[in-house]
Amino acid sequence: MTIKTVNLSQKVQLENGVALWLPTNILEGLVNLTAPNIYAQSSVQLYPLGSKAEFADGRVFRYGKFGATSTNVPLARMVVNANACGGCTGFAGTDSFEGNLYVAAVAGQEYLDLWTIIAASGTGIKTSVYPKNFFEDGMLAFYPASGGPYAEIRICGNDESVTPVTRIYLDAPIPVALTVGTTASYQTTGTITGSVGGAGVTAYSSLFSQLKDGVAEGSTFTSAMGVFLGPTFTSGYYGWIQRAGRCIVTPTGYFGDTADERMAQLHTDGCIALKAAHGTHTVGYLTQRTASGYGDLEVWLQLE
């Protein structure tokens, strides 16, 4: 079923010191310019994924969808992106797409038809069926077969897959024509013969389409997306996560009581704390002068 599209345009609303940035989208009815409630979740989608709310004091929030239920309160607990990359072992065609076009595309076209049948290691032919707007706010990269510019373009959304095709819509036209590889021979032979001569395509899901509690996911193979300020969140619901600016947290272990302890990292238990043996990437830094003690700490998040 083809989606009813709306005019592709970005919108900005300024109100009471908050700038609400709505990216291009193809979801009718999601041109929502009401002030965001950064403490609430909702069962229905109110804004396009990736929408940005920027406060005059430097705090920045992004709108996303929760991929699992969590009852952990936000005492330094981070949400992470649980989407796996397209070629990730065991996740081929699950959260992203890596493959070829089903139909050639001309320069200036603002949609692409992906050939969503892949060769999954150990399992032979696999058909990936993506629901409507699975790729909303994702990113597309393509590699032309006969030279031309490599390009990355944001994805506005997609039609529901009609095996073996998934049509995705872009918020900018492709700069060059793209050809189809010999993998299309599957349509008549039933076997994948390779992708010789075709344009390679990768479609990533949005950073904000499958947010999960860092406590449950750990940080071994995930990256922090931000802090949810509400009391809990529910799988399949939507909400705002803080990605930049002042954020008061209660770390599981006090830090800042040793010289030069200023950086805040994501830990495998999903908390913000000082870099340690199980610490991973930096999410921000302490803003206040610290000394020996324990309590909440103000961190300036730097995830935006």
N, C-alpha and C positions, 0 to 999 in steps of 0.2 A: 504494500500500500504506500503510495507516494504521499509525503507530508505536504501540508499546505504551508507555503513559505511566506515570510513577511519581508519587508524592505530591509536590505542589509545595510545597517548603519549603526555607528556607535552613538551613545547618548551619555551626557553628563548632567547630573542634578546637584546643585549647591544649596544646602539648607542647614542653618544653625551650626556652621563650622565643619560640616561633613560633606565631602564630595563623593557622590555615588557614580561610579563609572560602569556602564553596561556595555559589554563587548557585542560585536555583531552576532546574531543568532537567527535561527530559522524557526523558532518556536513561537507560534502565534499566542498572544496573551502574556508573554513574559517581558513586556516593555513596562516594567514596574519601577516607578520613580519615587515610591514611598520610602521614608527613612528606615534604614535597616535596624532590626532588633538583634544586637550582637550577643544576647544572652539566651535566645530562644532557638528551638528547632521546630521544623514544620513537616508535616506528612506530605505536603504538596510542594512542588518547586515554585518559588516566588520570583526568582531572578535567574538569568543565564548563569551556568557554571563559570567560575572564574571572575565574576563581577567583583569589583574592588570598591571598598568603602574606606576613604582616607580622611582621618580627622586632622584638624588644624594643628594639634599638638604632636603630630608625627606618627600616631598609631595607624596601622594599615591592616585591614581585614580582607579576606577573600571568601567567596561563597562556594560551598561544596556539598557533596553528598556523602553520607556516612555508609561504610560498607559492612559494619558490624556494630552490634549493640555494646555499649560500655556504661558501667555504673560508677566508674572511678571519677572522683571529683578532680577539678583541674589544679591540684596542688603540685605544680611543676610537671604535670603529665602532658605529653605531646601526642598529637595525632600524626600518623605517618601515611605516606602514599603506598597502598598495598598492590597497585597495578604492576604487573611484570612486563618487561620489555618483550617485543615481538619474537625475537629469536632465543629467548631464555629457555634453557633445557627444562622440559616438563610443562611449559606454558605456551607452546606454539599455538598461535591463533586464539589464545584465551582472553588476554586483556588488551593486546595490540595486534597489529597485522604487519607481516613482512612477506612480500611476494611480488605479484605482477598485476598489470591491468588486464581486464577482460575485453575491453574495447579501446582502440586507439583514441587519443585525445588531441585536439587541435590547440594551437597557441591562443590564449585568451579565454579558454574555457574555464568555467568556475565550478565544475564538478568533475569527478572521476568515478569510473566503474571499476571496483576492485574485484579481482578474480579470487574469491575467498575459498579456494580449495588449496590446501597445502600438503606437503609431504612431511608428516610427523614421524620422527625417528622411532622405529620399532613398531609403528602402528599402521604404516602404509598411508593410504589416502584419508585425509581428514577434511570434512566440510565445517567451516566456521560460520555459524549463523549469528549475526549480530542484531540485537533489537534496535528499534528506532532510537536515533540520537545517542547510541552507545559511544560514539566518538565526539560528542559535543565538547568543544573547547580543547580538543586534542591538537596534535601537530602532525603534519604530513611532510615527509621528505621524499624526494624522488631523484633518480640518477639517470638522466637521458642516455639511451643506448648509443647514440651517434654524436657525442659531444654536447655542447650547449651548457648553460648554467645549471649547477646543482641548486636546488631551491628548497626552502622550508616555508610552509604556508599553514596558517591556523585553520582548523576544521570547525565549521559552524554546526554541523550535525550530519546525520545520515538517514536514509530510508532503511526500513527493516530489510534484512537480507532476503533475496529471492534466489535460492540456490541455483548457480554458484556465484551470484553477483551481489555486491553491496555498493550502492551509490552513496558517495560522500560529497558534501557541499563545502566549498572553500570561501574564505572571506576576501580572497584576492585571486585574480586570474593567473593561470599558469603561464610562464614566460615563453615556453617552447612547446612544440608538438611532442607527444609521447607515443611510442609504438608498443605493440603487443608482442610478447615473446612466444616461443614455440610451445610454451606450456599450454596454450589454448588447444593443442591437439588432444588434450584429455576429453574434450567435448565429443570426439568421435572415436577415440581409441580406448578410453577408459584408463589410461596410464599417464603419469607425469613424465615428460621427456626432457625436462630442463627449462631454463629460462634464457636460452641463447638468443641474443638480438633484441630483447625486450627491455623496456624501462623498468628498473627496480623501484619499488615503492614501499615505504614504511609509514604506517599510520599509528601514532601513539594515542592512547587515551589521555584524557585530561589529568593533570596533576591532582585535581580536586574531585574526581569522580568516584573514588573508593578510599575514603579516609577511615583509618582504623586506629584504635587506641594503641599507642606505643608500648603500653604495659603488656598487652597480649601478643603483639607482633614482634616485640623486641627491635633491636636496631642493627642486627647483624647484616641484613641485606636490604634495609629500608632507609629512607631519608625523612627527616622531620619536615612537616608541612606547616605546623603552627600549633597554637593552643586554643582549645574550645573553652569558652568562659561559662557555659551553661553547666548545670549540675550533672546531667547525664546526656547521652545521645543514643539514638535508636537506629538500627540497620534500615537503610532505605529512606531515612529522613534527610532533611537538608538544614544547613546552618552556616554561620560565619565563624571562621577561625582567624585568630590574630597572628600576623606574620612579621610585623615590624613595630617598633616603638616600645614605650614603657609597659611592662607587664610584671605584676607582682606575683611571685610564686613561692611555694613552700618546698624547698628541695628536700629529698630524703636524707641528705647529709650536708650539714652546713659547710660552706666554703667561703673564702675571702678572709680567713683568719691566719693565713700565711702570706708572706711577702709575694707580690706579683700574681696572686690568684685572682684573676679578673675574668677569664674566659668561661663561658657556660657551654656545656656540651650535651648532646643527646646520649643517654645511657641505655643499655639493653633492657632496663626495667621501665623504659619510657619516660624517665624523669629528666629534669634539667639539673645538672650538678657539675662539679669541677671535672676536668679531664682526668681519667684514671685508666687502669688497665682495661676496663670494659667500656671506656668512653669512645665515642665515634666523632662525628663532625661537630664543629662549632655552630651554635644557634644564636649566640649573642654575647653580651658582656655585662658585668655588674655596673650599676650606675652610681651607687652610694659608697661612701667611705665605710669600710668594714673593720671589725675587730673580732676577738674571740667571742663566741656566743652562738645562739641558735634562734631561728625564727624565720619569718618570711624575708625575702630579698627581692629587690627590684632589678629586673634584667631588661636591658634594651635589646629586643629581638632584632635580628638581622637576616631574616629569611626572604625578604622581598627584593 
